[in-house]
Amino acid sequence: MRSARQRLHTICGHVKWSKEHGRVNLVQTRSKVLSTDNINPFVKNMEYAVRGPIVIRAAEIEQELKAGKSKPFSDVIRANIGDCHATGQKPLTFLRQVVAICTDPDRLMDDPKYPADAKSRAKRILSGCGGQSIGAYSDSSGVRVIREDIAAYITNRDGHPCNPDNIFLCTGASDGIKTIMKLCMTGEGGNKRAGVMIPIPQYPLYTATIAEYNACPINYYLNEDNNWSLDIPELKRSIQEARSHCVPRVLCVINPGNPTGQVLSRENIENVIQFAKEENLILMADEVYQHNVYAKGSAFHSFKKVLTEMGPEYQDIELASFMSTSKGYMGECGFRGGYCEAINLDPDVKVQLLKSISAKLCSSVSGQAAMDVVVNPPTSSEPSYPLFLKEKEQVLGDLKEKAKMVTETFNSMDRMSCNVVQGAMYAFPQINMPPAALEEAKKRGVPADVMYCFELLEKTGICVVPGSGFGQRPGTYHFRTTILPPVEKLKEMLERFRTFHEQFLSTYK
Amino acid sequence: MRSARQRLHTICGHVKWSKEHGRVNLVQTRSKVLSTDNINPFVKNMEYAVRGPIVIRAAEIEQELKAGKSKPFSDVIRANIGDCHATGQKPLTFLRQVVAICTDPDRLMDDPKYPADAKSRAKRILSGCGGQSIGAYSDSSGVRVIREDIAAYITNRDGHPCNPDNIFLCTGASDGIKTIMKLCMTGEGGNKRAGVMIPIPQYPLYTATIAEYNACPINYYLNEDNNWSLDIPELKRSIQEARSHCVPRVLCVINPGNPTGQVLSRENIENVIQFAKEENLILMADEVYQHNVYAKGSAFHSFKKVLTEMGPEYQDIELASFMSTSKGYMGECGFRGGYCEAINLDPDVKVQLLKSISAKLCSSVSGQAAMDVVVNPPTSSEPSYPLFLKEKEQVLGDLKEKAKMVTETFNSMDRMSCNVVQGAMYAFPQINMPPAALEEAKKRGVPADVMYCFELLEKTGICVVPGSGFGQRPGTYHFRTTILPPVEKLKEMLERFRTFHEQFLSTYK
């Protein structure tokens, strides 16, 4: 850790956390109880690139710009995190109306400014809350009527029944993923640790959680040459190699993909389920981007639906699927709304699951209310429908256009290739790194993608995350960028990017 | 676990989770990957009595009443959990106004119904949010301006400066407590586990978290004979006994006390700090009830203030203090707002702390907004002040009256004694259990306090939590009740309680 950080200083000079080291303690009466030598080693092992050193440096640059320091750019463009509203997306009117009424029903339930359908949604939610207040704790698994609405949404989406008792609300999908993963740990060390299969590249929550719980990551590589497809032989290779040093238990799939933007075909999903069955694995399906599918010919298929339709011999597979208010067309990250549907769990295990979440009491009830609107939006006969539809289509239409623009622009650059962004909110282009750049990075003691991204930030103000934060095949170099900035801003960003990239190539030619 | 549950069935007959066992799987194609024999053993060890079997049974009785089943009572009174709004407390108008404006500024920022001070609070909060939206992620540690407001509150409360960089927002205080405790783990098993000193009786979050992280609880008993005082010799006894089987690292104090309702004197706090210094412990001060002090002569003293005023040789002690939106006079449990102030951490450890919370992205921004109102309420010159003051004083005045009523009523019952409820929201009376009741409980294979509380629930509809869920000296029997029901309801509850208790004593005399 320490040396990696020191190495970073050589390229970016002034990462925030180094500053505190200089503090002088005049009164040093005892040594600290906690030091980095003795804190929880699993916490120390956690990494979370999406909020790592490059993002800290981006915040510093913003402060420098504010303080009037001259830079070759006038603003920082944060393309490091899928934070829709921060990059200019407007909240859905209907969602905010419902949550506002839930928050202040005394003043808003009879306010003529608010439409009847928003009021009836709020009434339904409040009827499920203790004392009709979102200030009361909900059941640990969430407000009952909201779980019923989620079950109706899933039933309608898949054409197969969903039981509200299989659903629990969580503090964003992240919290649900951590809860299920925690349950799957063996509690033992060495070669008896639980093995968790994750795609590489992956969303860093997975490696961070695996580190936190002292589990063993089983990395399977997505096939970049086939638009990041999930190949069964690669799953087999990775699990076979892992058996000697852990107990494989869980297979994580992110669909649509983060950071890779692919959308799995139905056949691919069937093969994955087949594999999970053969290898006796629990499936964790991260489906938070289920509304974010852009490419022609691509469609979202839920693991639950596919599994259900594969016939009776698959009806026993343990599957947990995750959804969030943070993505899709709503992008309500700050509400920390999310849910998990867990099916086919042993009933006694389900008891343990519910017990484990009860110590956290419940997830934010306003986040639960936001989740309710996502699964129960205005229907075509309701007064809020036209505006809702317009806002939703605007966001998804823009994202579709931006997905195409990003793919095409990066592919038009020399020594850069980018798979089609079929879904989600990210591109993960590969840089064919010039040998001289590789040499320079080696000299500086940093991965070449980290060097590239820091130089990009310093010279253009664009903040993207190095591929090494997500994992990549050794010897390849990528970065993740969101496709979120507004169309005009994104165009400008891609132009700044192109200019930088050309300069980079000519520097290291 | 299994046998404890089965034993419970003998007294309450139909705990919900047993129902699922009867489900028949017609297609049993493979055994489950996860069973209670192989899930995370630390999760299995967790217990959380406040939402345990008795609460599940209470919900069932509510359903039975709804379905028209005849009972000797017409409603269930939930005195098991500090859920203020669920028991009838009204939300603070100002708090809800600010959060509603933050939620729907497009419609409410210019609404003449909303007062200027609520609007200026909302504006300040939104100015700190990405895209001026509470739907954007905040920094991992929380919205900067909210952390500044918290720092100003602490500075003002203690008369000593507070640095906003020492504060992070969390999903209720529970989340903050878990975060700090996680950091303090050794990551090792056996006699190298981290030891965490906790009061007995304790709030079950502590034992649940200690179990989850495979730490070692070091139980120190509060002195019931001296109004649940925290005696230093008892701290010394418990840590000395623990040294052989763990590495003592953390001392947890709950002040005002949960479930015990005592308020520590300043001198007592000084002695505790002195002890922590001598024994090289990190202090965790659960101060979520800092606004809930009722008894004459009692006052809240923060650990930060006392530590700061003890002189330079104490300025290096690592202290984490926790606060919440859920308690006090606001009782906004559902928002899951909370903060932690952690002082004197090694700067490198602080980096690790911030990294560990970054993988969770951030706590609910609406919960953060609610927290902001708690630390930055209307001042005497602002338009919302008179109503705010009236609402606040009403709640705290009622709680004071109820604290007195509960103490006096329980003390007036035969074979029952109750320490003065000086603060917080709970009483923890002791039942001097008749020998015949002890015998009957032994026969049924349940602790006598559990038998008592289940009988109370079945016969009166009153739901309180058996003392064994919090810990108590062996051979003593308690229960925890909240003092939250509205005054008239609480009177009725205490009368039902008295009748039951008299019957219980005459049955087992």
HADDOCK unambig.tbl for C-alpha pairs under 7 A between the chains (distance, minus, plus):
assign (segid A and resid 17 and name CA) (segid B and resid 351 and name CA) 6.61 0.50 0.50
assign (segid A and resid 20 and name CA) (segid B and resid 347 and name CA) 6.15 0.50 0.50
assign (segid A and resid 21 and name CA) (segid B and resid 347 and name CA) 6.47 0.50 0.50
assign (segid A and resid 27 and name CA) (segid B and resid 312 and name CA) 6.77 0.50 0.50
assign (segid A and resid 28 and name CA) (segid B and resid 316 and name CA) 6.91 0.50 0.50
assign (segid A and resid 29 and name CA) (segid B and resid 313 and name CA) 5.62 0.50 0.50
assign (segid A and resid 29 and name CA) (segid B and resid 316 and name CA) 6.55 0.50 0.50
assign (segid A and resid 30 and name CA) (segid B and resid 316 and name CA) 6.85 0.50 0.50
assign (segid A and resid 32 and name CA) (segid B and resid 346 and name CA) 6.64 0.50 0.50
assign (segid A and resid 33 and name CA) (segid B and resid 280 and name CA) 6.27 0.50 0.50
assign (segid A and resid 33 and name CA) (segid B and resid 281 and name CA) 6.52 0.50 0.50
assign (segid A and resid 33 and name CA) (segid B and resid 282 and name CA) 6.63 0.50 0.50
assign (segid A and resid 35 and name CA) (segid B and resid 346 and name CA) 6.36 0.50 0.50
assign (segid A and resid 35 and name CA) (segid B and resid 349 and name CA) 5.91 0.50 0.50
assign (segid A and resid 36 and name CA) (segid B and resid 348 and name CA) 6.42 0.50 0.50
assign (segid A and resid 36 and name CA) (segid B and resid 349 and name CA) 5.68 0.50 0.50
assign (segid A and resid 38 and name CA) (segid B and resid 186 and name CA) 6.57 0.50 0.50
assign (segid A and resid 39 and name CA) (segid B and resid 183 and name CA) 5.84 0.50 0.50
assign (segid A and resid 39 and name CA) (segid B and resid 184 and name CA) 5.56 0.50 0.50
assign (segid A and resid 39 and name CA) (segid B and resid 185 and name CA) 6.33 0.50 0.50
assign (segid A and resid 39 and name CA) (segid B and resid 186 and name CA) 6.07 0.50 0.50
assign (segid A and resid 40 and name CA) (segid B and resid 182 and name CA) 6.91 0.50 0.50
assign (segid A and resid 40 and name CA) (segid B and resid 183 and name CA) 5.30 0.50 0.50
assign (segid A and resid 40 and name CA) (segid B and resid 184 and name CA) 5.93 0.50 0.50
assign (segid A and resid 40 and name CA) (segid B and resid 185 and name CA) 4.75 0.50 0.50
assign (segid A and resid 40 and name CA) (segid B and resid 186 and name CA) 4.96 0.50 0.50
assign (segid A and resid 40 and name CA) (segid B and resid 187 and name CA) 5.28 0.50 0.50
assign (segid A and resid 41 and name CA) (segid B and resid 187 and name CA) 5.94 0.50 0.50
assign (segid A and resid 42 and name CA) (segid B and resid 187 and name CA) 6.78 0.50 0.50
assign (segid A and resid 43 and name CA) (segid B and resid 183 and name CA) 6.73 0.50 0.50
assign (segid A and resid 43 and name CA) (segid B and resid 356 and name CA) 6.36 0.50 0.50
assign (segid A and resid 44 and name CA) (segid B and resid 352 and name CA) 6.53 0.50 0.50
assign (segid A and resid 48 and name CA) (segid B and resid 359 and name CA) 5.81 0.50 0.50
assign (segid A and resid 51 and name CA) (segid B and resid 358 and name CA) 6.57 0.50 0.50
assign (segid A and resid 83 and name CA) (segid B and resid 136 and name CA) 5.94 0.50 0.50
assign (segid A and resid 83 and name CA) (segid B and resid 137 and name CA) 6.39 0.50 0.50
assign (segid A and resid 84 and name CA) (segid B and resid 136 and name CA) 6.88 0.50 0.50
assign (segid A and resid 85 and name CA) (segid B and resid 130 and name CA) 6.77 0.50 0.50
assign (segid A and resid 85 and name CA) (segid B and resid 131 and name CA) 5.58 0.50 0.50
assign (segid A and resid 85 and name CA) (segid B and resid 133 and name CA) 6.42 0.50 0.50
assign (segid A and resid 85 and name CA) (segid B and resid 135 and name CA) 6.23 0.50 0.50
assign (segid A and resid 85 and name CA) (segid B and resid 136 and name CA) 5.17 0.50 0.50
assign (segid A and resid 86 and name CA) (segid B and resid 130 and name CA) 4.17 0.50 0.50
assign (segid A and resid 86 and name CA) (segid B and resid 131 and name CA) 4.27 0.50 0.50
assign (segid A and resid 86 and name CA) (segid B and resid 136 and name CA) 5.38 0.50 0.50
assign (segid A and resid 87 and name CA) (segid B and resid 131 and name CA) 6.49 0.50 0.50
assign (segid A and resid 88 and name CA) (segid B and resid 131 and name CA) 5.78 0.50 0.50
assign (segid A and resid 96 and name CA) (segid B and resid 103 and name CA) 6.02 0.50 0.50
assign (segid A and resid 96 and name CA) (segid B and resid 104 and name CA) 5.57 0.50 0.50
assign (segid A and resid 97 and name CA) (segid B and resid 104 and name CA) 6.48 0.50 0.50
assign (segid A and resid 100 and name CA) (segid B and resid 100 and name CA) 4.92 0.50 0.50
assign (segid A and resid 100 and name CA) (segid B and resid 103 and name CA) 5.67 0.50 0.50
assign (segid A and resid 100 and name CA) (segid B and resid 104 and name CA) 6.03 0.50 0.50
assign (segid A and resid 103 and name CA) (segid B and resid 96 and name CA) 6.03 0.50 0.50
assign (segid A and resid 103 and name CA) (segid B and resid 100 and name CA) 5.68 0.50 0.50
assign (segid A and resid 104 and name CA) (segid B and resid 96 and name CA) 5.57 0.50 0.50
assign (segid A and resid 104 and name CA) (segid B and resid 97 and name CA) 6.47 0.50 0.50
assign (segid A and resid 104 and name CA) (segid B and resid 100 and name CA) 6.03 0.50 0.50
assign (segid A and resid 130 and name CA) (segid B and resid 85 and name CA) 6.75 0.50 0.50
assign (segid A and resid 130 and name CA) (segid B and resid 86 and name CA) 4.16 0.50 0.50
assign (segid A and resid 131 and name CA) (segid B and resid 85 and name CA) 5.57 0.50 0.50
assign (segid A and resid 131 and name CA) (segid B and resid 86 and name CA) 4.26 0.50 0.50
assign (segid A and resid 131 and name CA) (segid B and resid 87 and name CA) 6.47 0.50 0.50
assign (segid A and resid 131 and name CA) (segid B and resid 88 and name CA) 5.77 0.50 0.50
assign (segid A and resid 133 and name CA) (segid B and resid 85 and name CA) 6.42 0.50 0.50
assign (segid A and resid 134 and name CA) (segid B and resid 334 and name CA) 5.55 0.50 0.50
assign (segid A and resid 135 and name CA) (segid B and resid 85 and name CA) 6.22 0.50 0.50
assign (segid A and resid 135 and name CA) (segid B and resid 332 and name CA) 4.39 0.50 0.50
assign (segid A and resid 135 and name CA) (segid B and resid 333 and name CA) 5.20 0.50 0.50
assign (segid A and resid 135 and name CA) (segid B and resid 334 and name CA) 4.14 0.50 0.50
assign (segid A and resid 135 and name CA) (segid B and resid 335 and name CA) 5.97 0.50 0.50
assign (segid A and resid 136 and name CA) (segid B and resid 83 and name CA) 5.92 0.50 0.50
assign (segid A and resid 136 and name CA) (segid B and resid 84 and name CA) 6.88 0.50 0.50
assign (segid A and resid 136 and name CA) (segid B and resid 85 and name CA) 5.17 0.50 0.50
assign (segid A and resid 136 and name CA) (segid B and resid 86 and name CA) 5.39 0.50 0.50
assign (segid A and resid 136 and name CA) (segid B and resid 332 and name CA) 6.57 0.50 0.50
assign (segid A and resid 136 and name CA) (segid B and resid 333 and name CA) 5.33 0.50 0.50
assign (segid A and resid 136 and name CA) (segid B and resid 334 and name CA) 4.78 0.50 0.50
assign (segid A and resid 137 and name CA) (segid B and resid 83 and name CA) 6.37 0.50 0.50
assign (segid A and resid 137 and name CA) (segid B and resid 333 and name CA) 5.46 0.50 0.50
assign (segid A and resid 137 and name CA) (segid B and resid 334 and name CA) 4.68 0.50 0.50
assign (segid A and resid 138 and name CA) (segid B and resid 334 and name CA) 6.93 0.50 0.50
assign (segid A and resid 174 and name CA) (segid B and resid 360 and name CA) 6.51 0.50 0.50
assign (segid A and resid 182 and name CA) (segid B and resid 40 and name CA) 6.91 0.50 0.50
assign (segid A and resid 183 and name CA) (segid B and resid 39 and name CA) 5.85 0.50 0.50
assign (segid A and resid 183 and name CA) (segid B and resid 40 and name CA) 5.31 0.50 0.50
assign (segid A and resid 183 and name CA) (segid B and resid 43 and name CA) 6.72 0.50 0.50
assign (segid A and resid 184 and name CA) (segid B and resid 39 and name CA) 5.56 0.50 0.50
assign (segid A and resid 184 and name CA) (segid B and resid 40 and name CA) 5.93 0.50 0.50
assign (segid A and resid 185 and name CA) (segid B and resid 39 and name CA) 6.33 0.50 0.50
assign (segid A and resid 185 and name CA) (segid B and resid 40 and name CA) 4.76 0.50 0.50
assign (segid A and resid 186 and name CA) (segid B and resid 38 and name CA) 6.58 0.50 0.50
assign (segid A and resid 186 and name CA) (segid B and resid 39 and name CA) 6.07 0.50 0.50
assign (segid A and resid 186 and name CA) (segid B and resid 40 and name CA) 4.98 0.50 0.50
assign (segid A and resid 187 and name CA) (segid B and resid 40 and name CA) 5.28 0.50 0.50
assign (segid A and resid 187 and name CA) (segid B and resid 41 and name CA) 5.93 0.50 0.50
assign (segid A and resid 187 and name CA) (segid B and resid 42 and name CA) 6.80 0.50 0.50
assign (segid A and resid 205 and name CA) (segid B and resid 359 and name CA) 5.98 0.50 0.50
assign (segid A and resid 208 and name CA) (segid B and resid 359 and name CA) 6.96 0.50 0.50
assign (segid A and resid 280 and name CA) (segid B and resid 33 and name CA) 6.25 0.50 0.50
assign (segid A and resid 281 and name CA) (segid B and resid 33 and name CA) 6.51 0.50 0.50
assign (segid A and resid 282 and name CA) (segid B and resid 33 and name CA) 6.63 0.50 0.50
assign (segid A and resid 312 and name CA) (segid B and resid 27 and name CA) 6.57 0.50 0.50
assign (segid A and resid 313 and name CA) (segid B and resid 27 and name CA) 6.92 0.50 0.50
assign (segid A and resid 313 and name CA) (segid B and resid 29 and name CA) 5.54 0.50 0.50
assign (segid A and resid 316 and name CA) (segid B and resid 28 and name CA) 6.90 0.50 0.50
assign (segid A and resid 316 and name CA) (segid B and resid 29 and name CA) 6.58 0.50 0.50
assign (segid A and resid 316 and name CA) (segid B and resid 30 and name CA) 6.84 0.50 0.50
assign (segid A and resid 332 and name CA) (segid B and resid 135 and name CA) 4.39 0.50 0.50
assign (segid A and resid 332 and name CA) (segid B and resid 136 and name CA) 6.57 0.50 0.50
assign (segid A and resid 333 and name CA) (segid B and resid 135 and name CA) 5.20 0.50 0.50
assign (segid A and resid 333 and name CA) (segid B and resid 136 and name CA) 5.33 0.50 0.50
assign (segid A and resid 333 and name CA) (segid B and resid 137 and name CA) 5.48 0.50 0.50
assign (segid A and resid 334 and name CA) (segid B and resid 134 and name CA) 5.55 0.50 0.50
assign (segid A and resid 334 and name CA) (segid B and resid 135 and name CA) 4.12 0.50 0.50
assign (segid A and resid 334 and name CA) (segid B and resid 136 and name CA) 4.78 0.50 0.50
assign (segid A and resid 334 and name CA) (segid B and resid 137 and name CA) 4.69 0.50 0.50
assign (segid A and resid 334 and name CA) (segid B and resid 138 and name CA) 6.94 0.50 0.50
assign (segid A and resid 334 and name CA) (segid B and resid 364 and name CA) 5.63 0.50 0.50
assign (segid A and resid 334 and name CA) (segid B and resid 365 and name CA) 5.14 0.50 0.50
assign (segid A and resid 335 and name CA) (segid B and resid 135 and name CA) 5.96 0.50 0.50
assign (segid A and resid 335 and name CA) (segid B and resid 364 and name CA) 5.12 0.50 0.50
assign (segid A and resid 335 and name CA) (segid B and resid 365 and name CA) 6.07 0.50 0.50
assign (segid A and resid 335 and name CA) (segid B and resid 366 and name CA) 6.60 0.50 0.50
assign (segid A and resid 336 and name CA) (segid B and resid 364 and name CA) 5.35 0.50 0.50
assign (segid A and resid 346 and name CA) (segid B and resid 32 and name CA) 6.65 0.50 0.50
assign (segid A and resid 346 and name CA) (segid B and resid 35 and name CA) 6.37 0.50 0.50
assign (segid A and resid 347 and name CA) (segid B and resid 20 and name CA) 6.24 0.50 0.50
assign (segid A and resid 347 and name CA) (segid B and resid 21 and name CA) 6.48 0.50 0.50
assign (segid A and resid 348 and name CA) (segid B and resid 36 and name CA) 6.43 0.50 0.50
assign (segid A and resid 349 and name CA) (segid B and resid 35 and name CA) 5.92 0.50 0.50
assign (segid A and resid 349 and name CA) (segid B and resid 36 and name CA) 5.70 0.50 0.50
assign (segid A and resid 351 and name CA) (segid B and resid 17 and name CA) 6.71 0.50 0.50
assign (segid A and resid 352 and name CA) (segid B and resid 44 and name CA) 6.52 0.50 0.50
assign (segid A and resid 356 and name CA) (segid B and resid 43 and name CA) 6.36 0.50 0.50
assign (segid A and resid 358 and name CA) (segid B and resid 48 and name CA) 6.99 0.50 0.50
assign (segid A and resid 358 and name CA) (segid B and resid 51 and name CA) 6.59 0.50 0.50
assign (segid A and resid 359 and name CA) (segid B and resid 48 and name CA) 5.81 0.50 0.50
assign (segid A and resid 359 and name CA) (segid B and resid 205 and name CA) 5.96 0.50 0.50
assign (segid A and resid 359 and name CA) (segid B and resid 208 and name CA) 6.94 0.50 0.50
assign (segid A and resid 360 and name CA) (segid B and resid 174 and name CA) 6.50 0.50 0.50
assign (segid A and resid 364 and name CA) (segid B and resid 334 and name CA) 5.61 0.50 0.50
assign (segid A and resid 364 and name CA) (segid B and resid 335 and name CA) 5.10 0.50 0.50
assign (segid A and resid 364 and name CA) (segid B and resid 336 and name CA) 5.33 0.50 0.50
assign (segid A and resid 364 and name CA) (segid B and resid 364 and name CA) 6.86 0.50 0.50
assign (segid A and resid 365 and name CA) (segid B and resid 334 and name CA) 5.11 0.50 0.50
assign (segid A and resid 365 and name CA) (segid B and resid 335 and name CA) 6.06 0.50 0.50
assign (segid A and resid 366 and name CA) (segid B and resid 335 and name CA) 6.58 0.50 0.50
